[in-house]
Amino acid sequence: MTEELPDLPTFDPGRTRKAVRRGLYRTVTIVLAILLVLGLAATEGSRLLQTRGDRVERMQDVLVTAFKLYNPAYQIAGLDCCETTPWSLSFTFSASPIRAGIGFGPYGGSYYTISQDFFGRVGHLPLGNDAKTPLTTALSDLGTGIRPKDDVRKVLARLPADLRALAVVEFAKPLTDQEMRAFHEVCPTSVVYEHRPSDVPITWGDITWDRGPTEDSKCGGSLKNLRAWVKILQESDQANLSSFGLSLDRLRKAAADGLAYAYVDDYTSIAELRKIIEDPRVRTVRLADVAFDLDHP
């Protein structure tokens, strides 16, 4: 007995088009979902790789601190960590030139970014040698004989005694850490720990490395802080340090010697500088900025 086949349904072009569209929609949706999952996995995987271990902390310890050394004439604040991409890890921060009489008040400034690539190498650095400020010039003039005492005395004599000044006080011969502490009752903004005429020397302040030891010495212990930071540096950091115009040899020598060649004060007065310049231990004083102190008429 022959089995009869059922009749085939009548071909409906409209229904066929709808079925094809539904099939294409499902296929596209599945492909897009797979791509989205893969993209999220790649991004999250890259973020985990970029921030693995102590990579973020080390970037902040080494690169951000080196950037402050690269720009001793700037106040660096407002660090915003971290922007991650599949290729880099970045910090954003504000930087403003150090001015006379500001002290520890608000700084404002412009925003900049430093970043390191997937392999830990630092990218293009803002400011640095391109940022010429009066304080940068004053630091570069240390040890050159520019602005001798007699010339500076005449300048100080012409200025009102109650003006606040940003100044670099250069010593006739470098002072030890103990001698530096005994020299001035007011804590300096930063201390110069290197003899490097016509170039910006290693200049370290109490907050150059925010995470360093500061608790058991006068003025926060700049030298102790510097030595602690240099101690964490590794040979593998040399490539990045060179981007900041630094080297392990220079940093290690400055930390080991611990000699203060000069110091920066952003809140001294002209009257105080007139006294300081007469000290036989002082080679000269280099003015970088002056301002009226409106809070103390």
For each residue, the residues with C-beta under 8 A, 3 or more apart:
1:
2:
3:
4:
5:
6:
7:
8:
9: 12
10:
11: 16
12: 9 15 16
13: 16 17
14: 17 18
15: 12 18 19
16: 11 12 13 19 20
17: 13 14 20 21
18: 14 15 21 22
19: 15 16 22 23
20: 16 17 23 24
21: 17 18 24 25
22: 18 19 25 26
23: 19 20 26 27
24: 20 21 27 28
25: 21 22 28 29
26: 22 23 29 30
27: 23 24 30 31
28: 24 25 31 32
29: 25 26 32 33
30: 26 27 33 34
31: 27 28 34 35
32: 28 29 35 36
33: 29 30 36 37
34: 30 31 37 38
35: 31 32 38 39
36: 32 33 39 40
37: 33 34 40 41
38: 34 35 41 42
39: 35 36 42 43
40: 36 37 43 44
41: 37 38 44 45
42: 38 39 45 46 86
43: 39 40 46 47 86
44: 40 41 47 48
45: 41 42 48 49
46: 42 43 49 50 84 85 86 87 118
47: 43 44 50 51 84
48: 44 45 51 52
49: 45 46 52 118
50: 46 47 55 82 84 85 88 89 118
51: 47 48 55 56 82 84 89
52: 48 49 55
53:
54: 57 58
55: 50 51 52 58 59 89 120
56: 51 59 60 81 82 89
57: 54 60 61
58: 54 55 61 62
59: 55 56 62 63 64 82 89 91 116
60: 56 57 63 64 65 79 81 91 211
61: 57 58 64 65 209 211 229 232
62: 58 59 65 66 232 233 237 240
63: 59 60 66 67 91 114 116 122 240
64: 59 60 61 67 68 76 79 91 93 114
65: 60 61 62 68 69 208 209 229
66: 62 63 69 70 240 241 244 246
67: 63 64 70 71 76 114 125 244
68: 64 65 71 72 74 76 205 208 209
69: 65 66 72 202 203 204 208 244 246
70: 66 67 125 127 128 244 245 246
71: 67 68 74 76 95 127 128 131
72: 68 69 135 136 139 190 200 203 264
73: 97 98 131 133 134 135 136 139
74: 68 71 95 96 97 98 109 127 131 133
75: 95 96 97 98 107 109
76: 64 67 68 71 79 93 94 95
77: 93 94 95 107 109
78: 92 93 94 111
79: 60 64 76 91 92 93
80: 91 92 93
81: 56 60 91
82: 50 51 56 59 89 90 91
83: 89 90 91 92 113 115
84: 46 47 50 51 88 89 90
85: 46 50 88 90
86: 42 43 46 118
87: 46 117 118
88: 50 84 85 115 116 117 118 123
89: 50 51 55 56 59 82 83 84 115 116
90: 82 83 84 85 113 114 115 116
91: 59 60 63 64 79 80 81 82 83 113 114 115
92: 78 79 80 83 111 112 113
93: 64 76 77 78 79 80 111 112 113 114
94: 76 77 78 107 108 109 110 111 112
95: 71 74 75 76 77 109 110 111 112 126 127
96: 74 75 99 107 108 109 110
97: 73 74 75 109 133 135
98: 73 74 75 102 133 135 166 189 264 266 289
99: 96 102 166 266 289 291
100: 163 164 165 166 266 267 288 289 290 291
101: 164 165 166 266 267 291 292 293
102: 98 99 105 107 266 267
103: 266 267
104:
105: 102
106:
107: 75 77 94 96 102
108: 94 96
109: 74 75 77 94 95 96 97
110: 94 95 96
111: 78 92 93 94 95
112: 92 93 94 95 126 127
113: 83 90 91 92 93 126
114: 63 64 67 90 91 93 122 123 125 126
115: 83 88 89 90 91 122 123
116: 59 63 88 89 90 120 121 122 123 240
117: 87 88 120 121 123
118: 46 49 50 86 87 88
119:
120: 55 116 117 240
121: 116 117 239 240
122: 63 114 115 116 125 240 243 244
123: 88 114 115 116 117
124:
125: 67 70 114 122 128 243 244
126: 95 112 113 114
127: 70 71 74 95 112 130 131
128: 70 71 125 131 244 245
129: 245
130: 127
131: 71 73 74 127 128 136
132: 136 137
133: 73 74 97 98 136 137 288
134: 73 137 138 166 288 289
135: 72 73 97 98 138 139 166 168 264 288 289
136: 72 73 131 132 133 139 140 200
137: 132 133 134 140 141 288
138: 134 135 141 142 167 168 286 287 288
139: 72 73 135 136 142 168 192 200 201 203 262 264
140: 136 137 144 198 199 200
141: 137 138 144 146 147 198 286
142: 138 139 168 170 192 195 196 197 201 261 262 286
143: 170 195 196 197 261
144: 140 141 197 198
145: 148
146: 141
147: 141 151 152 284 285 286
148: 145 151 152 284
149: 152 153 277 282 283 284 285
150: 153 154
151: 147 148 154 155
152: 147 148 149 155 156 277 284 285 286 287
153: 149 150 156 157 274 277
154: 150 151 157 158
155: 151 152 158 159 287
156: 152 153 159 270 273 274 277 285 287
157: 153 154 274
158: 154 155
159: 155 156 163 270 290
160: 163 270
161: 269 270 271 274
162: 269 270 271 292 293 296
163: 100 159 160 269 270 290 291 292 293
164: 100 101 267 268 269 290 291 292 293
165: 100 101 265 268 269 270 273 287 288 289 290 291
166: 98 99 100 101 134 135 264 265 266 287 288 289 290
167: 138 264 265 268 273 285 286 287 288
168: 135 138 139 142 192 262 263 264 285 286 288
169: 262 263 265 273 276 282 285 286
170: 142 143 261 262 282 283 284 285 286
171: 174 175 260 261 262 281 282 283
172: 280 281 282 283
173: 281
174: 171 195 259 260 261
175: 171 179 180 183 259 260 281
176: 179 180 258 259 260
177: 180 181 223 258 260
178: 181 182
179: 175 176 182 183 260
180: 175 176 177 183 184 191 260 263
181: 177 178 218 219
182: 178 179
183: 175 179 180 281
184: 180 187 188 263 265 276
185:
186: 265 267 268
187: 184 206 218 219 220
188: 184 191 205 219 263 264 265
189: 98 205 263 264 265 266 267
190: 72 203 204 205 206 208 222 263 264
191: 180 188 203 204 205 222 223 260 262 263 264
192: 139 142 168 201 202 203 260 261 262 263 264
193: 201 202 203 204 223 226 254 255 257 258 259 260 261
194: 201 202 250 253 254 261
195: 142 143 174 201 261
196: 142 143 199 200 201 202
197: 142 143 144
198: 140 141 144
199: 140 196
200: 72 136 139 140 196 203 245
201: 139 142 192 193 194 195 196 261
202: 69 192 193 194 196 246 250 251 254
203: 69 72 139 190 191 192 193 200 264
204: 69 190 191 193 208 222 223 225 226
205: 68 188 189 190 191 208 222 264
206: 187 190 214 219 220 221 222 225
207: 210 220
208: 65 68 69 190 204 205 222 225 226 229
209: 61 65 68 212 225 226 228 229
210: 207
211: 60 61
212: 209 224 225 228 229
213: 216 221 224 225 228
214: 206 217 220 221 224 225
215: 221
216: 213 221
217: 214 220 221 224
218: 181 187 221
219: 181 187 188 206 222
220: 187 206 207 214 217 225
221: 206 213 214 215 216 217 218 224 225
222: 190 191 204 205 206 208 219 225 226
223: 177 191 193 204 226 227 255 258
224: 212 213 214 217 221 227 228
225: 204 206 208 209 212 213 214 220 221 222 228 229
226: 193 204 208 209 222 223 229 230 254 255
227: 223 224 230 231 255 258
228: 209 212 213 224 225 231 232
229: 61 65 208 209 212 225 226 232 233
230: 226 227 233 251 252 254 255
231: 227 228 255
232: 61 62 228 229
233: 62 229 230 237 241 248 251
234: 237
235: 238 248
236: 239
237: 62 233 234 240 241 248
238: 235 241 242 247 248
239: 121 236 242 243
240: 62 63 66 116 120 121 122 237 243 244
241: 66 233 237 238 244 246 247 248 251
242: 238 239 245 246 247
243: 122 125 239 240
244: 66 67 69 70 122 125 128 240 241
245: 70 128 129 200 242
246: 66 69 70 202 241 242 250 251
247: 238 241 242 250 251
248: 233 235 237 238 241 251 252
249: 252 253
250: 194 202 246 247 253 254
251: 202 230 233 241 246 247 248 254 255
252: 230 248 249 255 256
253: 194 249 250 256 257
254: 193 194 202 226 230 250 251 257 258
255: 193 223 226 227 230 231 251 252 258
256: 252 253
257: 193 253 254
258: 176 177 193 223 227 254 255
259: 174 175 176 193
260: 171 174 175 176 177 179 180 191 192 193 263
261: 142 143 170 171 174 192 193 194 195 201
262: 139 142 168 169 170 171 191 192
263: 168 169 180 184 188 189 190 191 192 260
264: 72 98 135 139 166 167 168 188 189 190 191 192 203 205
265: 165 166 167 169 184 186 188 189 268
266: 98 99 100 101 102 103 166 189
267: 100 101 102 103 164 186 189
268: 164 165 167 186 265 272 273 276
269: 161 162 163 164 165 272 273 293
270: 156 159 160 161 162 163 165 273 274 290
271: 161 162 274 275
272: 268 269 275 276
273: 156 165 167 169 268 269 270 276 277 285 287
274: 153 156 157 161 270 271 277 278
275: 271 272 278 279
276: 169 184 268 272 273 279 282 285
277: 149 152 153 156 273 274 282 284 285
278: 274 275 282
279: 275 276 282
280: 172
281: 171 172 173 175 183
282: 149 169 170 171 172 276 277 278 279 285
283: 149 170 171 172
284: 147 148 149 152 170 277
285: 147 149 152 156 167 168 169 170 273 276 277 282
286: 138 141 142 147 152 167 168 169 170
287: 138 152 155 156 165 166 167 273 290
288: 100 133 134 135 137 138 165 166 167 168
289: 98 99 100 134 135 165 166
290: 100 159 163 164 165 166 270 287
291: 99 100 101 163 164 165
292: 101 162 163 164
293: 101 162 163 164 269 296
294: 297
295:
296: 162 293
297: 294
